[in-house]
Amino acid sequence: MTRHPHILAWLNDVASELHAIRQDIHAHPELGFEEQRTAALVARFLEEWGFEVHTGVGHTGVVGVLRNGNGPGRLGLRADMDALPIIENTGLGYSSQHQGCMHACGHDGHTAMLLGAARYLAATRRFDGTLTLIFQPAEEGQGGAEAMLADGLLERFPCDALFGLHNMPGLPAGHLGFRPGPMMASQDLLTVTIEGVGGHGSMPHLAVDPLVAAASMVMALQTVVARNIDAQEAAVVTVGALQAGEAANVIPQQALLRLSLRALNAPVRELMLERVRAIIRSQAQSYGCTASIDHRPAYPVLVNSPAETEFARQVGVALLGEQAVDGNTPKLMGSEDFAWMLQRCPGSYLFIGNGLGRPMVHNPGYDFNDDILLTGAAYWGALAESWLKPA
C-alpha cells in the first residue's frame, strides 16, 4: 500500500482554515433535519472547489460528486452533520450560540474532516474515477440515512463501496480503529402502553393498577438477557422511562414504558424482541391489564464488509504506521445509522481517536479535538487515492 506523506503536508497549509470551519459549525449547531445553515456552508465550499453539488437529498442532506479521469471506480465517503438537544457547558470561545443545542458528538468535526479531504482531492486530483461525498442529516436517531436512501441516494449516486467514521474519546488522538463483521449494535425502540382501571387510592380493590403491572414488567424484563440470551452473546434491554399518575392518592388509568433493545447479531435481536413482547403481555394479563406495544426498529446491526475493512485498515497503516492502527477494535453496543447504508452497499465504518482523558460523546462538556482534523482529512484523502488509484 502506497504511503501518503504528501497529503498531511498539503493539509498543513490549510489547517487554520479547517479549524475555523469546524469551530464555526460548532458555534451554530442544528438538530436533525434542521441543518439548513450547515448544509448551505457545505454546499458553498464544495461548489467553490469544483464539485457537482446536490442539495436537499433526504431533506437537508448534501452530496458532492467529483469525477477525474476515465476510471470506472466509484467511492462514497460519508459524514454526519446534526447536533444534539444538550446545553453546552464547555466555556469555549466558540461555544454553541443556540441555547439547548450543541455538537456533543463531534459531527462538526466529521463534517470538517470530510471538507478538508474534499478540498485536497479537488486541488490535487490524484485519483481516477468518481468520488461521492455524502453529508448526512439527522444521524441522532431520526433516520437521516434512511431518508437519503429513500431519496434515491445510491440509485442517483452509485458507489462500489461506502466508508464512514466516528471520533472516539478514550482512544489515543488520531489513532484509527477497524473491525470486520459486526461492529455496532442494532437498536429497537419500544413504547408500551399499559391500560388498567383508575380509582381512588383508598379503594384499590375497585381499580386495576397499571403502575404495579409496569413495575413488575421492569423487573421481569431484566431476565431476558440473564436467562434467555447465550452468555457469550451481547445484548442489552434498557427501560429508560416509566410514566404513570400524578397524585399520591389516585390509581392511574394508564402507565407508559419506553425501552431500547440492542444486539450484535440478527438472531439474538429477534429472540430478544420475542421474549420482551411475551413478558410484557403475560405480565399485563397477570395483573388484569392490557398492553399495547409500539415497536420502532431504529437501527440494524452495523456490519463491516471484511474485504473493504481490510483495505481501509491497510490505508491507515500506510498513512500512520502500524502503531497507530488497531485492526480488531472492540465492538460497541451503541448504534449508528450508517448501518442502513452498509446493508445496501459494501463498505466499512471506523473510529478515529479523539484523545485520552477527554469527555465522552453526548456529554455537555464534550468538544471535538481539533488536533485530529488533519489526520482524519488525510485519511479520507489517502483512502480515495488508494481506492481510485490511476491505472
N, C-alpha and C positions, 0 to 999 in steps of 0.2 A: 504494500500500500504506500503510495507516494506521500512524503511529508509535505507540510504546507506552511512553512515559517513565513512565507511572503504575506499570508493573509493577516496574521496578527500585526505584522509591521505596517501593512496598509491601513488597517483599522485604527492603529495607534494614532494616526494623524487626524482622525475624526472622533477620537474618544470623548473630548469635551462636548461635542455636539450630540453624541449618543446619550451621554449623561443628562444633558439638558432636555432632550426628548423624553427620557424616562421620568425625570422629575416633574416635567410639565404634565405628563399623563397622570402621575401620582397625585398632583395637586388638584386635578379635575376628574375625579373618579365618576364612573357612571355604572348603574346597575344593569343587569341583563336585559337586552332588547331596548335599552335606552342609550346605547353608546354612540350617539349622534356626533358629538364633538370628536371622540376618539377615532371613529370611522372616517370622518372628514379629514382629520390630520393624517391618518394612514394613507388615504386615497391621494391626498395632495402630494405627499412625499413620493409615493410610487409613480405618479404621473410625471413629476419633475425628473425622476431618474429613468424614465423611458419605458415603464411597464404599461401593458394594456390593462386598464383598471375596470373592474366590475363592482358596483356597489349595490346595496340592498339585497344581497344574497342571504337568505334566511333572516329577513327583516333588516338587520343592521350589519351584516357581515360584509367583508370586503375581500375580493380575490384579485390578485395581481398576477399577470402572465407575462413571462419574458422568454422569447424564443431566440435561439442563437444557432447558426449553422443548420445542417440538414439532418442531424441525428434523430432517430426515432424515439429515444428515451423520453419519459415523461415522469417528472418527480414532483411530489407535493410536500410542502412543509407547512405546518400549522402552528399558530399562536392564538391564545385566547385574550380577550380584551376587557372583560367585565370586572367590576369591583363587588364588594360585599356591603351589606347593611350593618356596618360596625362603626362605632365612634372612635376615631383615631386618637391615641394619646402618646405619640412618639415625640412631640415637641420639635419636630424638624422644621426648617425654614420653608420647605415645600410641602408641608402637611396638607391634608385634604381641605379644600375650600368649600366642600359640600357637606354640611352637617349630617351626621348619621350615615355616611358612606365613605368607605376607604378602600384602597388597594391593599388588602390584608393577606393576599395570596400570591402576590408577585406577578399578576398578569400584566402590569405596567412594564415590568422587566422583560417578560416573554415577548411582548409586542415590540419593545425597543431592540431586543436582540435580533428578531427577525427583520426589522427595518435596517439594522446595521448590516446584516447579510445581504439584504436587497440592494443597499447602496453599493456595497463592494462588488457584487456579482454583475450589477448593471454597468459599473465603471470598467471592470476588467474583462468580463465576458470570456472567461477561461473555461467554458463548458460548451457542449454540443447537444442540443435537444431543447425540450420545453420545460421550463421551471414554473411551477404554480405555487404561489404563496397564499395561504388561507388564513385570514384574520377573523376568528370566530367570535360571535357574541355569546352571551348567556351560558357560559360553561357551568356556573354555580347552581346546578340543579334545575335549570329552566328549559333545558332541551335545545340549546343552541346548535349542537352538532346535528341533531335530528332535523331541526329547521333548515339547515343548509342542505342536508341530504334530500329533504323533501322538495327543496327548491331546485333540485337537479344538479347539485354540486359536481358529482362525479360523471354525470352524463354530459354536462356542459364543459367540464374541465377534466378530461380523463387523466388518470395517473396510473403508472405502473406500480408505484409504492408511495406510501404516506408515512411521514415521521412527525412526531411531536415531542416536546419536552416540558418538564416542570422543575422549578427550583426546589431544593430540599435543604432546609435548615438541619444542622446536625451532621451533614456531610461536608468534608473539607471544601473550602471555597474553590470553585472551578473544577472539582473532580466530577467525573461522569460515571453514572451507574446504569448498567444494562441488565436485562434478564430475558431470556427466551421463554415463550409459553405464557401461562397465566401470571400476571404481574400485579394487577389491582382488582379489587373485589366488585362483584355485582352489587347493586343496591335496589331493594324493593321497599316502597313506602306504603304502609297500610294505615288507613283511618278506620277505626272500629267504633260503631255507634251502638251502645247497649241501651235497650228500652226496657224500663220497668214500669212500676205504678207509683207515682208520687204520693206522699202523705205526710201527716204530722209526725214529728219525731217521737212523740209520746205514745203513738199507737202503731208501731212497726208491723204488727200482725195484720193491719189493714192495707199495707203497702207491699210492693215488691222492690227491694232496694238494688238499683243497678250499680251503685257505688261499691257495695260489698262484692258483687259479681266481678266488677272491674278489678278490684284489689286482688281477688282470688286469681283472676286471669294473669295479672302481672307476675305473681309468684309462680304459677303453673308454667308460664312461658319460659321461665329460666331453665326448665328441664329439657327443652328441645335440644340445645347444644350439648348439655351434660349427659343426656340419656338416649338421644336419637341419632346423633351425628358421630361418625367414626372419630375417635380421639386423635387420629393422625390427619384429619382434615380440619380446615379453618372455617369457622362460621361465627356470626355474631347476631344475636337478637337483642335489640335495644328498644325499650319502651321509653320514649322521650317525653311523653305528656300523658297525664291523667287529669281530666277536667270533669268536675261534677259538682252541682249545687253551689249555693251562696250563703245559706243561713244554717246556723248550728242546730236549729230545731225543725228542719224541713228535710224529709227524704226526697231526693230529686227524682224527677221523671226519667232522666237520661244521664248517661255517662259517656265520656269520649276517651278513647286511647289512640295515641299516634305511635306507630312502630317503624323502625327501619331494620331490615334484614340484609346481611351481607354474606357472601360466599365466594370461594375462589374456583369453583367449577360448577357446571350446569346441573349435574345430578344432585349435588348437595343442596344447591339452590332450590330445586324442585321439591326435594324431601322436606326441607325446612318450611317452605310455603305450605305443603300438605299438612305437616304437623301443627303449625301455627293456626291454620284455619280450623283444624279438628278440635284443638284445645279451646279456642275462642267459642266455638258453637256448643261444645259439650259443657263448658263451664257456665255459659249463659243459661242453657237449658236446666242445669242442675240447680240454679237459683231462681228459676221461674221467669227468666228474662228472655228476650230475643236479641240477637246481634246481627248487624249487617256489616259487611267488610267492603271497603272501597280500596282496591289494590292499584297502585301505580308503579309499574316496572320502570324505575328511573334509569338504571344503567345495567348493561350486561357485564360479564367478566371481561376485563381488558386482557386480550391475548396477543402477545407479540409473535410475529412470524419468525421462526428460527433463522432462516437464511438472511432475511433483512436485518435482524438484530445482530447477527454476527458481522455482517458488512458494516453496520453502523458502529459496532464496537471497534473494529479494525481502523475505521476512520479516526475514532477517538484516540487510539493508541498512536497512530501516525502523527496526530496533531500534538498530543500532550505527553506521550510516553506511557509505558505500562503502569508506572507507579501512580498515575492519576486516573486510572480506569478500572472499574470493577465490573467484570462480566457476569457476576452472579449476585447482583444486589438483592437484598431481601424483598420478598413480596410485601405488599401493603394491603390492609383491609379498607383503606379509603377507596373512593370510586372516582371515575374520570370519564367524561362523556366522549372522549376520543375513542373509547371502546366501540361506539356505534360506527365510526369511520373505519376502524380496523376490521369490523365484521364485513365490510363491503370491499375492502382493498387490503392487500398485504402491506405490512409495514411494522413500525416499532415505536414505542414510547420510552423515553429515557429520562433520567434525573441528572440535574447539574447542582452540585453542592452550593448552598448559599452561605456556608461557613459554620464553624463550631461556636457554641455558646450564644447563638442568636435566637430571638423568639420564634416559636413555631408559627406556621401559617394560621390564618383565622384568629390571630391574636391582635388586640388593639395596639400593641407595641411593636408589631412586625414591620420591617422595611426590607425591600429587595436590596441586595448587596450590589452596588454599582461596580465593585471590583471584578465581578464576573461577567459584566456586559460584553467585553471584548472576547472573552473565551467562548461564550455562547454564540455570539455572532460569527466568530471564526469557525466554530464547529459546523454551523449551518453552511457556511461558505465551503468548507472542506468536503462536507457530505455532498453538496451539489456538484462540485468539481469532480469528485470521485465517481458518483453515480452517473453523471452525464459527461463522462470522460471522452474527449475527442478521439476518434479512431486513429 
